[in-house]
Structures are given as structure tokens and as C-alpha cells.
Amino acid sequence: MIRILPPLCLMLATASTAVGQTDANLELARRVLRTTPLIDGHNDLPWAIRESPEARGQVESYDLRGRAPGHTDLARLRAGILGGQFWSVYIPGEIRDSGYARVQLEQIDIGRRIIERYPDAFQWALTSDGMREAFAAGRIGSVLGMEGGHAIENSLGALRAYYDMGVRYLTLTHNVTLDWADAALDSVRHGGLTRFGEEVVREMNRLGMLVDLSHTSPATMSDVLNVAAAPVMFSHSSARALVDHPRNVPDSILRRLPANGGVVMVTFVTSFVSKASKDHGDRRAATERALRQRLGPDTAAVTRELSGWDRQNPPPKVRLSEVADHIDHVRQVAGVDHVGIGSDFDGISEVIEGLEDVSTFPALFAELARRGWTEADLRKLAGENILRVMSRAQDVSMRLRRERPPSNRTILELDGRPRTT
């Protein structure tokens, strides 16, 4: 079905890039996105609203009908021809003292209120069919993705409760290693998943909740692929062969994706996409560590000197073509059926030239068309791959729900550890 777009999108979809001449590749990109839902795997708008000095978590105070301060608002979503969105309901893994569940529930509340506040733009879409129905109605199919298994507090009952609230993927870890899974950016404690971690994956498969492997260690990724009965996703990661960042996906894992059926949704995080950006970030982090060692607890002095370093060492420019390189690499190693888009808009502080906000998605598809991607290839990248993953996960869930009841196994029972985070 052809999607009927608002007037703003129609104007943008027919605008020429030069007087009297249109860009055929951009026209192809827009034709694809008008007729196949572009589904973004990760947008941190709910956290941006929570952290906004003006809104302070009040959805009504962060008006998406005007020009929002971040990367996302309704006009720019229409210009970007977005068809579906996993809204990230992230909470930090370092807030142990205040408790995870309360903050997680607050973030789910913010995510749900965003979707419900703009019914002309967003439509709940908890299944692949729901995504297609929302797209056919001219709305952005919307669902929640929970970033970090710390929020389940070692409880499969909590996992099920979050599913009932509309969460359809769980990123197993964020930046903190859990009692049952190793994170990419933290210490290795388990060598991947523990037995309870395996039970979390099995229960997610039974529920129909997608297992998101972004942020996890390679060993955790591998253990999940050994256990999972349904396709996995990486909601916002890139290729480690191009940029050796721990948050990126090694080729050894990419080569296993076809057997699993999963998808890597390539992200726009500058340090994951560009070696120069990663190197700059590493130098800045080393400088900050040295300053803290020299200046001790004088935080103001550290901030002052680090600001001087920033002025003298501006971050390098990162270009849209570098994102396309990562997409090409995932396609080359895993195959065109296993790649998607996971921007991380409103969760990034530095943006890529040409991909500054949610209005810019067509430019990326045009770049890939220039590289020889066919219309069929672009449709898979846009949404068909992740829709297949969602559909397959639903089929597996239906079978597993018939075969076994909800699991009530505990981390104490399986791993011999106390039931605490």
C-alpha cells in the first residue's frame, strides 16, 4: 500500500537537489521509504525528555509539534519518512542506591505518554503486523525497547511485567556487567551468560520479547546465539572490523547471524563509526584520567582544564559515507537480510555530517543507492529485515507458550548467588 504523506513530506519528497535537476538516487530512496516502513531500532527521546532542564520529565512540556531542542520532532520525523520506531526506555545501570524498578517504570510511563500524546503521528505497534498497519494509516508504528537487563533485578516475573507494559526488546546489558551477563564496556565476570542468563533468554523467547545484544560482550553475544530459539537483534551497533570499538559487532558474530536470522541495526554514534573519532575520544578520556590523578578531588579544576583541552582538540568530522561503510560491511559478512538502522538519535552528543537528526534518513539510503544497492536491498534494510525478525519471534513465542509455562526459576537456584543486583 502506498503511504499518504503530509504536505511537508510531499514537498520534501519532490524537492530537487539542484535547479532543474533531481537526484535519481534520492528519489529512489524516498520511493522506498514511502512504500516500506523505515524502522529505527533506537531513539532515546524518553531519556532526553527526562533530562531536559525545561521539561524535567514532563512530556507535555517537551512539545514535538514545534522545533524540539534535540534530534526528534514531528516535522523532522515526517521529513525523514520514518515508518516505525523502537523508543528506548533506558535507565543507567549505575543507580543501584535508588533502585532500578522505580526509574524504569517512570521511563516506561514517559515512553507511553509520548506515543499517546500524538495520536495523529504515533500508533502503538506491538507486532510486525501492527507496524505495517500503522504505516498504512500514515502513522509511525511505536513500541518500547528497554535498554539494560539490570532493570529486571534478577526477576523473571519483572521481565514479564515489563512485557505487558509494551516492552518488546530488552538490551541484555547496558554498560554495567550484571549478575548474569557480561557487558562490552565493563569487567568480564562470567565469560558470557550464566545459567540464569540463559534462562532470561529462554523466557524472552517464550514471551516474544526480542533479545537485543547491543552493549553486550562478544562472549555474551555468542552464548545467546547458542541458546536463542528466535532471531536476535542489535538495536544500535556497528562493525568492529572497521572500528575496533568494544560496542561494535565482531565478524565472528556477524558470520553466525544467518543461521539465527537476526539483524544488526547500524548506528550513528560517531566513535563507533569513525576510527578518528574513537581515537579522539580515547585521547580525551586519557587526558581526563591524568587530570583527575594530578588534581584529585578538585572537580572544578578538572573541568576547567578539560574544557581547555577540548578547545584545542576539536572532535574530527564524521561523514555519512562512513555509516554507509559499516552497513556495506555487515551486508558483506552477514548478508543483506541481516542489516538495519539503529540511529541512537537523542542519545548522542555529537552528530554525523549529513545525519544530523531524524529528517536525514533518506540521504543515507540515497548514498547506498549510489553504491549499487537495489530497491529490494533498500527495502530489506529499511524495515523488511526487522519486521521478519519480529514476525519470527512471534511465531516462536506461540509455539513455546504452548510447550511450557512461565519460568519462575531464580538466580539463587541456577547460579547459587543471592537474588540481588
Steps between C-alpha positions, in 0.01 A plus 500: 500500500623850414530716807326838483740758635431840658559800274842575651627155407355526150686824445823353627452181303481695174759766573797504263860511615594746229302746290322309225654165595401228746724243663380162370651318797323728748175450311551124521568529873183698556294261289624210710424677828155610384404137432704299754510599867839627612527361854766655723628267771591759762398856588562640850230770497345380831831551683555834324164615637592378849835683489371818334554799736171645380280191480644302795316189390173677417397378157256791460784750547711350222292592197570286194263710289757780500875495451626279783844565651630153416502287187131405489172679436197439281600716204843345479359149541274565202791636298700190583206282388530283810255210512569334834694567818626301796498771769774422749392506863857502627606535861865511619645186650687703762199611709498203736437707814173646372370174355444402139131414489367843598712683243421240234127537561533877474678464165237261369238753608679776306527278192135403512390862548705613198318249282159584644547879485535510121241254362510669161871413468560188713315171528569213737646211301594200713530253211629495144142516372441797732798679348362448150153613604635821656703572187197443276310751716772763451628476858829394656465156653628536856622250756729507803849351528651462846875566516669298771409175675591652836141633504351152549692472829564127443126431480326320215169621643618859455603415143146382425349810659711725278385302196139559599572876508603502134873420513590292195876480528745484787863597453650236728760736647578867481850608604500303826567128531205330672474208738421288194656660188823678405484848345726628223633795698539341845702225660458137395356303790321207340657437160162579340165386644444315825237226525251758620594720203415210271165469676436873439554442127272196499224690679535794260460257210188356666355848548585622149733772632796561269846435646712810429877436506624858467717587802582136575844337489589272207481199734148600605406542135633153423328337797168655401535367146559155649179519706254716306207334325402828326694757297696760697556867429771757559296817546791744453844362416747512213779283355806432714712409198479866389529667843642292784259626763372255765142606422526379142426151367792271410501318168491169688152593625390647166582170334265320741202729438362325190447176692316690774313737267587811700577857397767762581348848499794725412529807721601866456722525810810683375757303701352169383500610136831687464846389610611863519208579731572197721869596523403856594268368770772271635746791522243714679425223750873452567538874552211506746646207696836675520338823617303321771814326618692829512226726637324254727152594621510853353222435248477865391869504410468175305203640309683825427812332365300244305304783337830652390604167351168480314551845348845401376391157380162521325348165405556387140222519245318172440314461172191317382715290266668340802164374626436360153835319523383318814169408336692367200727296727214338690340417168824352368560275802150416628294563187245757389228323703676583827551877507283791610514854644532590870578872518530570876364851435443699820753271666806644326676830566696520173332452165620383163518739205194424289325312782435782742147401606200284412430696181812365330428128456429528124852635438652179638282285276594718203871443575444125501308523174799680351711204611282259308244390757185389321149604594442154648819529707398841634159370602664223704727751672217743569260266670442163341788338692394614846135427418603145410685474833192622687272262313725201557532585872118507522477158333758353738312652795173339396667161485690537828195627690324177402797289606589646841364727773665824617833435670533579870860387533726727703862607483556338840369170370696506173820687588519465877505878546279716721207658322642852497647725232 
